[in-house]
Structures are given as C-alpha cells and as structure tokens.
Amino acid sequence: MWKLKIAEGGPWIKSGNNNIGRETWEFDQNFGSNEEKEAVDSAREEFQKNRFRMRHSSDILARMQLAKENNFSFDLQKAEDETPADTNPNAVSEKLRKALSYFSAIQAHDGHWPGDFPGPLFTTATMIIVLYVTESLGITLSLEHRKEICRYLYNRQNIDGGWGLHAEGESSMLSTALNYTALRLLGESVDDGPDMSMPKARKWVHDHGGATMIPILGKVWLSVLGVFEWSGVNPIPPELFLLPSLVPIQPGRLWSHFRMAFIPMSYLYGKKFVGPITKLVMSLREELHIHPYKKIDWKQARKLCAKEDVYNPHTWLQECLSDCLYSFGEPFLTRWPVSYMRMKALQQIAEFLKYEDENSQYICIGAAQKALSMLCCWIENPNSDAFKRHLARVADFLWVGEDGMKVRVCAGQLWDVAFAVQAILACNIAEEYKNTLKKAHDFIKASQIMDNPSGDFSRKYRHISKGGWAFQVADQGWQVSDCTAEALKALLLLSKFSPDIAGDQMETCRLHDAVNVLLSLQNPNGGYGTWELARTYPWMEIFNMTEIYADIMVEHQYVECTSSVIQALVLFHEKCPGHRKDEIDQCIRRATEFIEKLQHDDGSWFGSWGICFTYGTWFAIEGLSAIGQNYGNSTCIRKTCKFLLSKQLCNGGWGESHLSSRTKAYTNLDGEKSHIVNTAWAMLALMKAGQVERDPAPLHKAARLIMSMQLGNGDFPQEEMIGSFLKNGPLCYMAYRNIFPIWALGEYQKLVIQCDLQRPTF
C-alpha cells in the first residue's frame, strides 16, 4: 500500500527548514490494514468506473491516511448528509463544526494540508521521457510506481482514445502523442491497455495527421527522444541569451515560468541533443507517424499543428521570423567561426541553469521546467552530484490518488495554508480548533524565505526573495506576490488572538521583510504580477511560440495579486502604523486605481488564476472593501453586486465553467450546474460588498445550497476544475472544496445569522 511521508528528507536532499512541507510517497506492502487496502481498491474501481462522469479524484488515499493519524473516523463511502439544510444559527454551527473537524483531521503534522494539484496531462509524460533518455527510469521508478503511472494514464484517456490538455479537455495531439509514448516507455505493448487503449490512442494520432501535427513543446520532447527530427522544429536559438539585458527579447526579461522553460529548450535545440536510439525508439517512429520516417518532410512539419491544439495561433510576423531563422540564421550560426557564439551561449546557459537548480534545491519553478533542467544537467555531466540531487527531487512531484500516480505541475502547500487559516478564523467557533491553528501558524512561519538568491542575483534575472513566501515550500525559493500577501494576512489575523489559541507571533522584523518584498513588486501601473516585475513589453506576446497557451511571454499584472497585496498592507498598517507609512499609502492608492480600471462594463473582473469572473470579482471586492469601499459609496461595488446576482442560478448557487477563461466570456457549467467553490466565492464577495444589509435572501439561498452539499463525514464533494492559468490551462485545487465553503459559511454565520435578519422559510 502507498504511504504518504511528510517533511522527510533522504539521500541527496538538502533543506533550509528541515523539509517542512515536503510530500513524498513510498510503497510499503506491509503498510495498512486489510480493510484499508480493500477500501483503496474499492475507491480505485469506483473512480475507473465513473471516470467519464466525474473527471477528478478526491484524494482518498492521502486523506484516509491523514485522518487515521489524527484519530478521525474516516467514512470512505462519504454518504451525503441527509439532514435537511436550514439556516438557523444552530444548524450553521453544526455544519461548520463538522466541516472543521474533518478539515482538521486531514492536516499533516507539520501544519499544512497535503493534496494533489492536477493540471496539464502531458507533464507526467515529459518526466518519463527524461528518465528514459538518462537511463534513470529503473533507478527512480519501481515496478509499483510504473503500475500506478500506467493506471493514471489509462484513467485519463478519453473515450475517443486521445488525451486532453487537461482532465476536462477534448483530446489533443500534444497529450495523446506524449502519453502514448510514455506508456510505451513504461513497458506497455502496442496492444495493451483496458479496452484496447493503446490501439485506440494510436488510431487517434493517425486520424489527426500523425505526430508531425504535435505543437512545438511536443516537437521538442519527441526530438529529444529521437522520434522527431530537430530539423522539424522551429528555431529556438540559444544565442538570444547573449543579448544585452536592454533588448526586449533577451530571455531574462520573459515571464519567469516561460523563461525557465525557454532557456533549457534553447540549450537542447542548440545542442540538437538526441537520446539513445533504441529498438523501442525505432518502433515509436513507425507507430506515431503516418508516413515512413525517412520520407517525412521535416521542413514542412515544423509549421504543422493539429487544429485541436491551436488556442494561440502563430502570428504572420512570427512565421516570417521563424522562416528567416530556419533558412538563414541557423545555417549561419552553426558555421565556424560564428559557431563560437553558440558554444559560448550554451556554456552560459548551463551555468545559469546550475544557479537556478542550486537556489531552488533542485525543485525548480515547476515540473515542466524541472524535467528540462534535469535533462540539461545530465547532458553536462551524467555522473554529477547535481544530477543525483535532481533525481532525488523527482519524488517531490509524484502524487498518488485513486486515479493513479501522476507528476503534479507543482504543489501549493503555503497557498492552501494561508487561505485555510483565514477560513477558520472567519468562524465563530475558531477557538475550538486552536491546535489546528497553531500548527498552521508554525507552518507559515517556517515557510518564509529567509534569504535572497545567492550571489549577484539580479544578473541571474532574479528578484529579491528575503521575507517572501513561495507558492509551495520555502526550499523552492521563488517568492510570489500574492502568496507573500496572503501569508502576511494570515499572520496578522492570527496575531489578534492570544498565543494559547494561535501560538506565538512572528517577529516584527520578519513582517517588515515581507512588506519590503511586496513594495518592491509593484509595477509602474500600480498592479502586481506573480513572481516578478514586468521586464518587457506586452507586444512581446506576438512572439509566443506555444500554440496551446496565451499571455505566456510577459509578467502581466492581475486583479487577484493586486487585491491580495492591498489587503495585506492595510492589515499591516493597522499593526505597524509608522513603518514606511507614506510608501504603503501610495502603494495602496495606486493598486486601488489599477483594480478599478480593470473592471468590465458589466461589473465583473476577469480572474486569471481561478475560474474565472467569479474568482476575479471576489478578489476585487475584497481589495476595494479593505480600503473602505462599500455598496453605498462605490459605483464599482454596486455594479459588481448587480453582475453577481445576475449569474445566480435557480438553486441558489453559482457554477462557472473553465471555458470562461478560454473564451473570456462568462460561461455556466453544462446543465446550469452549480459549483460549491464558485458559490462560496460569490457569497464572500456579496457579503463583503454589503448585500446583507440590502437584501439577504440571495445569501440565504446560497448558504442553504452549500449546507445541503456537505457529505456525511464533514467533507464536501470534489467537482470540476476551479483553478486556471494562461487562459487555456485549468487546474484543480483539492483543498478549495473544504476551505471556501467553510469560509463562506463562517462569514455568513457572523454577518447574517448574528445580525438576526429575517430568513425565508423553505
């Protein structure tokens, strides 16, 4: 049975805070009782049977183990609570107590809430390709690992035989070709899989033009494996790295996540690296292409992309530039003596990637970037200690659920804890869960980044990080604006409680460090991006080489990040009114103006990191209300209330589809279905805006829906994806289904029930 290990190190693992937040899985055949093993098998069978109806797992393996460790009776059947939903004070308190008891039971001993973080369906395949090429597959993945990864890939296959870009997506060439390849590398034969899965996948690829139709990310990975030719890839010249930093297209000026993928890809392209050409690779050349491999027109193939994959088509300018680089630039740059520039660029990139590896403890900024950096590290020296450290960190990305084992795009330990604390503190019964709060408090304090990146970090295109918080763990080292803000908010809210309830406060000097990070990240337009300041121009998006994502080149500014910072600085100013007062006041004023300018005519805000208008609108309202705006004195907020109320469904809830992000237009879930997290966000926004005083009836209706959805064990059901990135990349935050219903009901209890406003009789 698989065992979840929390905050444990191992060979070649280095940590600055005793591995706080680290999550790894280990297979132990002696772990678990017979009843638990049967329950896990039953959960797997149930998921497999219903996978086309309910696309997401519920993290049963992890939650079952955590509940046991916390002496909580975990009902695996999760029968729905049959108690009629009522909004009287006692009923709300009872629902909250059940929800908080369950949520406390799935907290890890180090204070965070472990969980899956599903996203792109091709991430697992890219890691498998790297492990295969570096001959590390057998070292890193046991037979049990491979069995679970195969289970996951088969479970994620669509009815038509393909795989989507994400779990809810229609089949795409990128995910289908790469996942088919990964299954073959894991030992599956051409005819394996339940219900002829492998032949169906191969047929899907062939029916849609073969692997030459794969987007550029797939072209790079298949070229590395030897199943594609580098002459079929649009140029990714490493020489760009040699450009002065003043040049807009210098890779160091690009958005951090794209930068940390583009730079290693340019290294691979510059090297034209190809792994060992094995019999399996030779076979894949025949399996994935519809024409004989030696007769493929690779020059033409570089321009091909399946229509199912094209979300962000290449611009004519980009096509012209690629043609020029392909026909003239690449031949010129690879000839002596000009080829010296390539050698120098590759050397500098290798040094840059080494710096990033060391400063992120080989976790890197995300799974996609780690796979690329790990491969480049191996190419430089297959026997290096650095590569061994990379291999040791692969386990940090592996996650086991009832759907199988996958490579997570990353994890969100800190992010979830910061929100969880605020949700618990929103409840009148928060003091009953002081042990939960203390552990979470300790986790946040232990997760603060204590130092800047090493050396002259600005020359390595890094921002100050001392005092910030990362999205996941401190060892990763990448500060994020809203993670820093939400962590600071949580700490400041906890400081209002006695140490007996919330634990000891963080030292004031460390709060000052956090404020320094936040003030340093504000852009000239007043808005906040994610990891860094914007370093290049929005027009750079015309050179976006990825067909599958939008807004990937530039560090854009977002309503969510900007709102989080406003809220944190307002709370900080209350606690430390004299510290950098003028700068904080100016920062808040400029950030407020930025948010107000982003509001759409219908009263909504577009959310870039959650689904979608509901998410962005909630954040905007929280930010504006933090500076004293409300329904009575703000036109923005009045328009927002009208927008939200216009989207409320007949059952009292809200249900927004991930298609809102893709189309940039509000789209309901199929069948006008509500979503418990969307409903909670809308409730929180309306309550903050003053809807209670105007007309509480919509809130009563929404609260009743949330309460009716609670399961018998205190959990809430896992539903559709609720996170988002790059317009076309939905994510699934597992803890959101617990955090936000608790938060919404907690605020509802205080603002509505205790105000003794009239409630409708249902």
NORZI-V430150 format. One line per field, one symbol per residue. ss: DSSP state (a for helix, b for strand, c for the rest). burial: # if it has 16 or more other ideal C-beta (glycine too) atoms within 10 Angstrom, else .. A space follows every 50 residues. Layout:
ss->???
burial->???
This chain:
ss->cbbbbbccccccccccccccccbbbbbccccccaaaaaaaaaaaaaaaaa cccccccccaaaaaaaaaaccccccccccbccccccccaaaaaaaaaaaa aaaaacccccccccccccccccaaaaaaaaaaacccaaaaccaaaaaaaa aaaaacccccccbbccccccbbaaaaaaaaaaaaacccccccccccaaaa aaaaaaacccaaaccaaaaaaaaaaccccaaacccccaaaaacccccccc aaaccaaaaaaaaaaaaaaaacccccccaaaaaaaaaaccccaaaccaaa accccccccccccccaaaaaaaaaaaaaaaaaacccccaaaaaaaaaaaa aaaaaaaaacccccccaaaaaaaaaaaaaaccccaaaaaaaaaaaaabbb bccbbbbcccccaaaaaaaaaaaaaccccaaaaaaaaaaaaaaaaacbcc ccccccaaaaccccccccbccccaaaccccaaaaaaaaaaaaaaccccaa aacccccaaaaaaaaaaaaacbcccccbcccccccccaaaaaaccccccc cccccccbaaaaaaaaaaaaaaaaacccccaaaaaaaaaaaaaaaaaacc cccccccccbccaaaaaaaaaaaaaaccccccccaaaaaaaaaaaaaccc cccccbccaaaaaccccbcaaacccaaaaaaaaaaaaaacaaaaccaaaa aaaaaaaaabbccccbccccccbcccccccbccccaaaaaaaaaaaaaaa aaaccccccccc
burial->##.####.....#...#.#######.#....#...#..##..##.##... #...#############..#.#.#.#.#..#...###...######.### ########.#########################.##..##..####### ########..#######.#.################.#.#.##...##.# ##.##..#######################.##########........# #####################.###....##..##.###......#.... ##.###.##.##.#......###.##..##..#........#..##..## .#############################.....##.############ ###########################..#.###.######.#######. .##.......###################################.#... ###.##...##.###.##..###..#######.###...##.######## #######################..#...#...#..##.###.###.### ..#########################.#.#..#.######.##..###. ############...####....###################...#.### ###########.####.################################# ###.....#...
